[in-house]
Amino acid sequence: MTLSVLGIACSPRRNGNSTRLLLEALETAKTEGHTTELVYFSDLKINPCQGCNACSAKGICVIKDDIPKLQEKLIHADRLILAAPIFMMGLNAQTKIIIDRMQTFWALKYLHHQTLVNSSGYERIGLYLGTAGTKKPDVFDCAERSIKTLFHLLDIQYAQPCLYSGIDHAGEINEHPTAFAEVRKATQALLIS
Ligand SMILES: Cc1cc2nc3c(=O)[nH]c(=O)nc-3n(C[C@H](O)[C@H](O)[C@H](O)COP(=O)(O)O)c2cc1C
């Protein structure tokens, strides 16, 4: 079965560490015969949620930007791979902005009891690829909490993430002895599940 795999590169560094891992994952999926799409946050015009709660009425956001385009992709993807760095011990703002703007989906799902996903009859699965400069043991805790919340909202099962700490300057991930092999393995697992 050919799956559609959506990758979202959330780092502002287009050639940064998390995006490099994402490119490896998408290349793996492509090699395995699946359809891939890569979206860079930096190519989109996305504004933060204003907390106005207007979406509670009909699940429609008052902010006119690229979020509906991204939501369309999120609804139709069979697999989601989200690559995001840690900033100030949490997800970087770009990633968090995307997640917060899914409040329209929250409204549709929980207030209006609508099914968000065009069910193709099989489970959707998502993979989080994360990088952080420090090696603090809890450095990914806050990020994982938010990503799990996003995946739960989107009815996406949370796969074992690939998280790399102690990786700072852009491209440093290339020196990691196992990261790329682990990402390939995690992606393959995502595709056969
Ligand atoms: C504004 C900013 C804040 C950061 N805060 C943290 C932090 O709190 N903890 C940490 O481990 N790394 C922190 N980092 C380092 C990044 O997580 C690290 O450089 C990561 O590899 C970046 O991934 P990227 O290349 O995909 O953007 C920060 C980097 C920036 C630019």
Ligand as a Chemical Component Dictionary entry (heavy atoms), coordinates in Angstrom:
data_LIG
# 
_chem_comp.id                   LIG 
_chem_comp.type                 NON-POLYMER 
_chem_comp.pdbx_formal_charge   0 
_chem_comp.three_letter_code    LIG 
# 
loop_
_chem_comp_atom.comp_id 
_chem_comp_atom.atom_id 
_chem_comp_atom.alt_atom_id 
_chem_comp_atom.type_symbol 
_chem_comp_atom.charge 
_chem_comp_atom.model_Cartn_x 
_chem_comp_atom.model_Cartn_y 
_chem_comp_atom.model_Cartn_z 
_chem_comp_atom.pdbx_ordinal 
LIG C1  C1  C 0 16.645 30.760 20.723 1  
LIG C2  C2  C 0 17.252 29.424 21.009 2  
LIG C3  C3  C 0 16.986 28.819 22.210 3  
LIG C4  C4  C 0 17.509 27.566 22.501 4  
LIG N1  N1  N 0 17.221 26.994 23.701 5  
LIG C5  C5  C 0 17.701 25.767 23.971 6  
LIG C6  C6  C 0 17.370 25.137 25.211 7  
LIG O1  O1  O 0 16.670 25.679 26.053 8  
LIG N2  N2  N 0 17.861 23.910 25.439 9  
LIG C7  C7  C 0 18.644 23.249 24.532 10 
LIG O2  O2  O 0 19.034 22.120 24.778 11 
LIG N3  N3  N 0 18.982 23.823 23.351 12 
LIG C8  C8  C 0 18.526 25.059 23.050 13 
LIG N4  N4  N 0 18.829 25.656 21.848 14 
LIG C9  C9  C 0 19.723 24.936 20.900 15 
LIG C10 C10 C 0 18.950 24.180 19.801 16 
LIG O3  O3  O 0 18.024 23.306 20.352 17 
LIG C11 C11 C 0 19.940 23.388 18.956 18 
LIG O4  O4  O 0 20.844 24.283 18.323 19 
LIG C12 C12 C 0 19.262 22.513 17.928 20 
LIG O5  O5  O 0 20.199 21.624 17.380 21 
LIG C13 C13 C 0 18.646 23.346 16.814 22 
LIG O6  O6  O 0 18.032 22.517 15.867 23 
LIG P1  P1  P 0 17.825 23.045 14.359 24 
LIG O7  O7  O 0 19.173 23.137 13.741 25 
LIG O8  O8  O 0 16.958 22.001 13.748 26 
LIG O9  O9  O 0 17.134 24.368 14.448 27 
LIG C14 C14 C 0 18.345 26.921 21.545 28 
LIG C15 C15 C 0 18.606 27.539 20.325 29 
LIG C16 C16 C 0 18.078 28.788 20.058 30 
LIG C17 C17 C 0 18.351 29.442 18.730 31 
# 
loop_
_chem_comp_bond.comp_id 
_chem_comp_bond.atom_id_1 
_chem_comp_bond.atom_id_2 
_chem_comp_bond.value_order 
_chem_comp_bond.pdbx_ordinal 
LIG C1  C2  SING 1  
LIG C2  C3  SING 2  
LIG C2  C16 DOUB 3  
LIG C3  C4  DOUB 4  
LIG C4  N1  SING 5  
LIG C4  C14 SING 6  
LIG N1  C5  DOUB 7  
LIG C5  C6  SING 8  
LIG C5  C8  SING 9  
LIG C6  O1  DOUB 10 
LIG C6  N2  SING 11 
LIG N2  C7  SING 12 
LIG C7  O2  DOUB 13 
LIG C7  N3  SING 14 
LIG N3  C8  DOUB 15 
LIG C8  N4  SING 16 
LIG N4  C9  SING 17 
LIG N4  C14 SING 18 
LIG C9  C10 SING 19 
LIG C10 O3  SING 20 
LIG C10 C11 SING 21 
LIG C11 O4  SING 22 
LIG C11 C12 SING 23 
LIG C12 O5  SING 24 
LIG C12 C13 SING 25 
LIG C13 O6  SING 26 
LIG O6  P1  SING 27 
LIG P1  O7  DOUB 28 
LIG P1  O8  SING 29 
LIG P1  O9  SING 30 
LIG C14 C15 DOUB 31 
LIG C15 C16 SING 32 
LIG C16 C17 SING 33 
# 
